[in-house]
Amino acid sequence: DPNARVNFVVNEPISEGVPNVRADYVVNEPVLGGFPSVRASAVILESVHPVTPEAYVSTDVFPELPGLAFDVQKTPNFNTMIAKSVNRREVRNALMQFPVWQFKLTYDFLPDRPVTMGETALRTLCGFFLKRQGSYDTFLFLDPDDHSTVGTEIGIGNGTTTQFYWARDFGGFVEPIGQIDTTKTHEVRIDGVPQVEGVDYTITLPNLIVFSSAPLAAEVITADLSYYFVCRFSEDAQEYSKFMDKLWELQTCEFESVIS
């Protein structure tokens, strides 16, 4: 019906509809590419001008505690826009070059008994969550199975670029790390020649290497390094269950990496 009216439209492809559709409220709609007669009382559009990303420099490391179940889930997530026509042909647009990694941990037991001059596991984990204010603040997560890389190509010189991202190689897929672990040893090479930190390059947290002079064109930069995932909790709430005297469990502890 070309005269149809709706009070609220969210993520609706009105630009592909009839020219007389009217809406009182439109969210995230590409109305500029639609029909000129489309009318909306309020339009919210994503900013298209470049914005310098916030540098997440975290210092608190996710605690290692007893009671962690063997079942640990780790999920890479991309975001792909898929448009299908009536004959099922597809046009796909990859909105993310690198994935967001989601982690899900289960704690079968968290003791709440006094330990020698320290906090209990329950209070340590809950306190860590409280200090982050739920999903607000970031932290560092050391994945016991994915925290170091050797001989990873982090860039190729062009004679002008001095800054490169520290990167990891995971099964042939190379992506920037969250934050380099400066407490561990690392090595940088240009065409196989080791470089000296403080002379040939410096580290800018969370994940940049800055050379004092630009590597020449076609020179390959490789590195051995250890790293953290920079993460935040996925939710603003956690549910702890007491199943025995001074013993608690946390069935779902979810957090995800932050792309910086």
N, C-alpha and C positions, 0 to 999 in steps of 0.2 A: 504494500500500500504506500504510494508516494507521499501521502499526507500523514503517515504515522508519526506520533509524537511520544517521546518517553521522557520521564523526569530524571533518569539517572543512567548514564552509560559509562562503563568501566572497561577499558581495553577492547572496545568494539570497533571493528574495521568500518567505520562509517564512511570513510573516503571511498570505499568500494561499493557503497550502496546507492540508493536513488538520490537525486540531487535535492529533494525537498525534505529530507529527514531533518528534524529539529530536536535538539536536546538541551535540557537546562543545565546539565553538568557533564563535562567530559574530562577524563583523566588519561594522560599519556597517549593522546591520539595524534597521528600525523595529519592533522587537518590541513596543513599547508599543501599537501600533495593531493588533496581531494577536490570535490566539486566546490566552486566558488560560492554557491548558495547555502552551504552548510552553515548553520548558526549554532552558537553555544554561548551560554551565559558565563561559564568559567572554563578556562583551559589551563592545564598544567603540562608543561613540556620539559623534557630533559635538557639540561644545558649542553650546548654543542661546542662551547669554547674550551680550549685546553686548560686543565687545572693541574698544578704541580701536586703530585701525590704526597700525602703525609708520611713522614719518615717514622716508622714504628720502631723505636729503640726500647726494647723491654729488658728488664734485668732479673725478674723473678722466674725461677725455673719450676715447672710442675713437679710436685714431690713424688718420689718413689716410695711406695707404701706397701706393707704386707696386705694380703687378701685379694690382690688383683687376680681375677680369673684368667685362665689361658685364652679364653675366647675374646680376642680384640678385633674390632672391625675398623677397617680403614678404607675410605671410599673417595676416589677422585671424582669431582663434579665439574662438568663444563656447562655452558649455556649456549644453546643453538636455537636460532630463530628459523622455523620451518613454515613456509607458505605452500599450501597445496591447492592446485586447481581442480576443477570438477573432473578432469580426466586423470587425476591422481599424479600428475607431474609435480615435482617438487623443486622449490628454490630454497636453498639453505644458506644461512649466514651465521658463521661462527663468531659469537660475541666475546669469547674469551680465548686468548692465546694459551694461557696456562690455567690449570685446574685449581679449584679450592679443594683441599683435602679435609675430609670429615673423619673424625675419630670417635669411636664409641667404646668406652671401657666399662667393665662390670667388676664391682668389688663384692666378693662373696662374704667377706667379713672385714669389719673395721673395729678393732679393739678400742674400748674407751676406759682402759685400765691405766693407772699411773705407771709410767716407765721411768727409768733412771734419768732424772734431771731433764726431762723433755716432754713434749706434748704427746698425746695419744694420736693414733692414726685418724680416728674420727675427727678430732678437733683440728688436726693439721690440715686435712682435706677440706673440711667445712670452712675453716678459717681462711684458707687460700681462696676459696670461692667468694667468701664475703669481702675479702680485700679487693677482689676484682670488680665488686659491685655487679655480680652476675655477668652478663655479656658485655659490659661496658669496657673494661680494661683488658689489655693483652698480656700474654705471658709466653714463656719459652717452653717448648716441649721437646725433650730429647727422645726421639723414637729409637728404642733399643735395636731395631732391625734396619733402620734407615737414618744414619746420622753422619756418614762420612763418604767421601768419593775420592778416587785416585785417577790422575791423568785426564781429568775432564777438560774438554776444550771450552773455555769461557769467552773466547772472542778471537777475531782475526784483525790484525792491525791494518790501518789505512793511511798512516802517516799524520793524522790529525787528531783522532780520538784518543783521549787519555783515561776516560772512565769506562769501566766495564763492570757488569754484575758478576759476583761470585755465583757459580752455577753447580748443579748436581746432575749426574747422568743416571737415569733410572731406566734400565732396559733399553737404552738407545734414545730415550726422550730426555732432552736437556732443558732444564728450567731454572730460573733464578732461585737461590735458597732464600729462606726466611731471614735468618741472621747467622753470621759466622760465629763459631765458637772460638773466641780469642784465647781461651785457656788451653787449647790444644795446639800442637804444632801444625804448620801448614807450609806448603812450598809452591812458589810460582815460577814458571819457566816460560821463556819466549824462544820459540824454535829450539827447545830442549836445553836452553841455557838458564840455570837457576838465577833468580833475581833476589836482591837483598831488601828486606823490609826496612823502611826508614831512609833508604838511599835511592832505590829504583822505584819504589812504590810505597803507598800508605793505605791503610784501611779506613774507610768511612762507614760506620755502622748505619743501618743494619747489614747491608749486603753489597757495598761498592768497593772496588779496588781502583785506586787513582795512581797512575804512573807519573813519574816526574817528567818524563818525555814520552811522546806518543810512539808506540810501536810502529815500525815501518810497514809499508803496504805488504800484505800477504804473509806477514809473520804470524805464526800461530801461538796463541797464549793458552797454556794449560795450567792446571792447579790441582794439588792434593789438599783437601781441607776437611774439617769437621763442622757441623752446622746444627742449628735448631730449626724447628718449625715455629714461626710466630703465630700464636693462636689466640682465640677468645672462646669463651663458653657459648654454646649455641642457644641456651635458654637463660632466663633470669631466675630460674628456680631449680632446686635439686631436692629430691625426696629420699630421705634416709629412713630405713626401717629397722627397728630393734627386734631381733628374733631370739635373743637370749640375754641373760644378765651381763651387762657391760660389753655386749657384742651387737654391732649394727651392720647393715648391708646397704649398698648403693647399687641398684640394678642398672641405672643409666647415668653415665657421666659422659656427656657429649660435648665436644668442642671442635672447632674448625680453623683451618689456617687462614691467615689474613694476607692478601696480596698487597705488598708495599711497593 
